[in-house]
Amino acid sequence: MSAMEAEVSPLFALLARHWRLGGVEASAFDASGMSVGFALGDGTLALASMGDEENANVRWRVSIENGRATVSTRSRPVPPPAIVPIDVAPIRLAPFGDAGFLVGGASGRLVTVAPDGAVRSLVDMDSGPVEAICATSRQVAFVAAGGLVARYGAGDATARAIARYEEPLRAMAPSPDARHIALGFDGRIAVEPAEDDGAARLGFDLAASRVLAWSPDGRILAAGLDHGGIALIELETRRVLRLPDYPAPVRSLDWSADSRLLATAGAFRAIVWSFDAGDGKPKTIETGRVGFVAITVVRLHPNRPLLALGYENGVIVIARIGARDELVVRDPSPGAVGGLDWSPDGEHLAFHASQGGAGASQGSAGVLDLPSHMFK
């Protein structure tokens, strides 16, 4: 592993800490926002701290004479992330507890990893690989492994079986209240009850889905489809609304905290759907500019009307919702952007890219420091 040479963009060189890490398959911030984890293709976890003494916020200066803002260069090299061995690849991760992560691998091993890299084993070997891990809050996470979905509590890390499945699992998403768990398979989506409250099991025949996302109010389950765009499932009415005409598979979805906006990848410009009309028919909000390269990842800023976009050619852009304004923070680089994650305070954006997709041996990862006063 070695620190990457400066990218073409001067802005990227000033704002980013970035590293060559081999194939990077997933990333997540922990609940505290002070640590980010990158799941690597060799079965290890790379941990980077936000406690950087030379982050861009520290190096930001505003001139008293003319009010012009500048960011000074670093005086020391970027420190490398800590590398923590986990299991046989691929590994999955999700934030768990007040700080740290829940991480699982292909042998079925399941561990918690603290921000300092300390590992505590929960399951040493299971009947099948860990296929998905999703968190609903600091205290609850769901793990799919060996045909079984189990619910884990952060307090004592005890597990309770929720649902069984026999088909290859493509996507998983628990509802915000942790009362339902949505499972995506080839040709259908199942919504299973996660509580013993008599809730019905629901099934929907749809094209293969590799990403599922609940609106924060729990009313709508959005499914990004390999073919046919997006499906919106209203849990109460069981109505399915299809939003077709995407030129590429939709592999990334993100809801705003108030459930009014849904950002989607899979097109040559950002497609943001607004649910403000009240007639049940979402409308698009023009955001950013049309290009010639498909968007692979979208992430809405947690506190501001901003959208981070990752492209197939490695570009990362910050766009303002409802405007054409864009800020390019990473120029074209080897490998499609595979993941973007905002820290809870919105001042850091983690990213990763791999040449050849998941499981690739060549990849990069990093963190962009984006102080809030950049976007006033």
N, C-alpha and C positions, 0 to 999 in steps of 0.2 A: 504494500500500500504506500502511496506517495501523494503529497499535496499536488494538486493540479496547477499547471501554469495558468497565468491570468487569461481570462477569456477576452474576446475582442472588445466587448462593451466596457468602457471606463467605469460606468455606473455599477456594473456587476462586480468589477474588481474592488470597488470601494465598499460595497454593501454585503458581499457574500463571503462566507467560509465554505470551502468546497474541497472534496476529496475524491480520489479514485478508489473505489471499494469493491471492484468486481461486480457481479450481477446483483442489483438491488431489486427486491421483489415487493416490498411494502414499507410504509413508514407511519409513524404516529407520534404526536406529543402526548406526554402524560398529563394527568389532570391538573398538576401544579403549573404546567406550562414552562417549567424550568429544565426539562429534559426531553430530547427527541430520540426515538429509536428507529434504526433502519434494519430491516430483515434482509440478510445477505444470502446469496445463492450457495454459499459453502456451509450453511447451517449455523452461522454466527449472527450475533446482534451487535450493531455498532451504536454506541451511545454518545451523544453530544450534549453538552451542557449549555444553557443560555446564559450562565454566569461568566460571560466573556468580558474580560477587563478592557478589551479594545473593540467592543461592538460599535456599530455605526452611530448609535445614540450618544455614546461617550465622545466620539470623534466629530460630532455635528457642531458647527459653529455658525453664528449669525453676526455679521458685521454691524457694529454700532453706527458706522458712517453711512452705509447705504442699505442696510437690511438684507444684504445678499447672504444666502446660506451656502456653506461649503462643508465637505466631509474630508478630513485629512486622511492620509494613507496610514496603514498600520506601521508600527515601529518594530514589531516582532512577527515571526512566522505564525501562520494559523496552527493552533495546536491540533493534533490528530484526535479522532474519537476513540473512546475505549472499545475494545473488541471483546465480546463475551461469548464463549462457546455455548451453544444451546443443544442442538440435536441434528439429526439427519435432515437435510433440506428437502422440500421447502418448509420454512417456518412461518408461522402466523403470529401476529401480535395485536394487542389492544391495550389502552390505558386501563389501570386497575388500582383501586385504592386511592388514597390522597396523593400518592406519588408512585411512579414506577409502572410496570407493565405485567400483563399476563401473556406468556409466550409458549407456543407449542410447536412440535415438529412432526416429521414423517414417521417416526417410530411410535408416536403416541405420547411421548414425554411432554409433560405440562409443568411449567415453572413460573414463579414470580421473579421479576428482576427489578431490583431497587435502582434508583438513579446513580448510585455509586458502583453498580455492576454486581452487587451481591445477589446470588441466586438461591432461591428456596424451592425445592422440588415438591410438587403436589401429586403428580402421577409419574412414576418412573417408566412404565411401559404399559401400553394399552393394546386393545385388540385391533386397532387400525390407526392410520395417520390422522393428525389434527387437520381438518379441512377448512375450518373457519373459526375465528374468535371475534366476537362483537361485544362492546360494552354499551350499557344504557345509562349508566351513571358511575360515580366513583365507587359505588359499593356493589354493583351487579354486572356480571358478564356471562355470556352464553358461549359454549364451546361445542362444536360439531366434530365428532371423531368416531370412526368405526361404526357408522350408521346410527349413532345416538347423539341427541342434543341434550346437554346438561347445563343447568344454571348454577353458577358459582357466586357465593357471597364473599366480599373482600374481608369481612370481619374475621371469620374463622376458616375461609377458603373451603367450606363444605360444598358438596355438589348434590344436585337433585335432578334426576332424569325428567326430561320434558317431552321429548318426541323421538320416534324412530323413523328411519328412512332406509330405502334399499337402492335407490338410484344414485348415480353420480351427482353430488351436490355442486351447483354452480354459484350460488349466492345465498347469503343469509342476512337477515336484519330483524332484530327485536323491536317491538313498538316502544315508543318513549316511556310508557308507563309499565313496561316489562310484562304486560298481560298477554301478549301475543308474540309469536315468532314466525316470520315469513321465510320460506325456503324456496329457492329457485332451482328448477331442474330443466332438463331438455324437454321442452314442450308443455310445461305446466308450472304453476306457482301454488304452493300450499301455505295456508295460514293456520298455524296450530295454536291452541290455547297454552299459555305458559303458567296458568294458575288453575287450581281446582275449583273453578267457579261456574262450571257447567257451560262455558262458552263453546259454540259450535266450531267444528273443523271445517274450513272452507278450501275449495280448490278452484283454480281458474286455468283453462286451457289457453296457453299463450306460447309464442315462440320462445326459444331459449333465452334466458336472462342471466347476465353475469354481474348485475348490480341492482340492488333493491334499496329504496330509501323511504322511510316514513316521514310524513310532515310532522313537525314538532307537536302539533295539537292532536296527532294520532288519527286524524280523519281519513287521510289518503295514503295509500302505498303506491309509490312510483316504481316502475320497473323499466330499466333500460334493456331493450331487446336487440338480439343479434340481427334480426330482420324485422322491419316494421316500425322503427322509431321507439316510441314510449307508450306504455300502458299505465293509466291511472286507475287504481282500484279504490272505490269508496267502501270502506269496511261495513258501515251501517246499512247501506242500501244494496251492497254487492254489485253495484253498477261498475262497468269497465268502460273507460273512455280512452280511445286510441288517438295518439298524436303521431301520424306517420310522416313520410317524406323526409327522413334523414338520409343523407348520402352514405353514411358509415355506421357501423354498429355503435350503439350508445353504451359506453362503458363507464361513464361517470355522471353522477347526479348530485345536486346539493340544494337543500332547502334553506331559506332564510329562517331566522329564529322565530319570526312571527307567523310562519307558514304562508306568507303572501306571495313569495317568489320561489320558483324552481329553476335553477340553472342546469343546463345540460350540455354535454359534449356531443361529438358525432357529426359535426357540420363544419363548414368553412368560416363560420363566424359564431360568436356566442349566441345561443338561443336561450333567452330568459322568459319564462312563462309567468304571467301575473294572474293571481286568483282574486283580484279586487272587485271584479264586475258583479259578483253575487248571483249570476245566472248559471253558474256551474260550468261555464265555458271559458277556460283560460285564454288570455291574449298575450301575444309576444311583445316584449319591450326591446326596442332597438338598442343594442349595446355593443360598443366596439366597432370594428371595421371588418369588411369581407376580405378574405385572403384566398390563397391558392393551396393552402395546407390545412389538413383537418385538425380540429381540436381534439385532444385525447383526454384532458382532465380539466375540471372546473371546480373552484372552491370559492364560496362567498365569504367575504370578510365578516368576522363575528360582530363588529360594532359599527361599520361604515358601509355606505352603498357602493362597495367596490367588489370586483370579481377578478380572481386570479385565474389565468388561462394557461394551460400547457399544450404545446403543439407537437406534431409528429416529427418536426425538424429540430426539436430541442429548444425552441423559443419559449420564453415565459413572459407574459404580458399582464399588467394590472389595468383593468378597464373600469370606468365609472358607469354604474347602472343607469340606463336611459340616455347615454351620451356616446358620441363617437370617440371621446378622449381615451387615449391609451398611453401607458408608460411601458416601454420595453425594458425589462430588467435583466433579460438574458438573451443574447443573440443566438442565431443558429449554431447548434453544437451537435456532436455525434450522439445518436440515440434519441428516440421519442421520449417525451416526458411521461413517466409512468405514474407519478404521484405528486400531489401538492397537499400540504397541511398547514393551516394557520395555527399559531399558538393561541391559547384562549384570550390573551389580551390584544391579539391582532398586530403585534409588533415584530413578529418573526414568521417567515414563510419557509417551511422545509420543502425540499424537492428531491426527486431522484429520477434518473434516466438510465436505461440500459439499451445497448445495441443488440438487437435480436429478440427483444421482449423478455418475458419472465424466464428465469433460469439461465440468462446469458452470462458469459464470463467477463464481459466488459461493461462497466457502468460507472456512474458518478452520482454523488449525493452532496447535499449542502444545505445551508440555512442562509436566507437573505434577511438581514436586519432592515426593517421598514418602519422607522419611527413615525408615530402618529402625526407629527407636525409636517411630514412630507405631503400629506393629503388634505391640508386645510384649504 
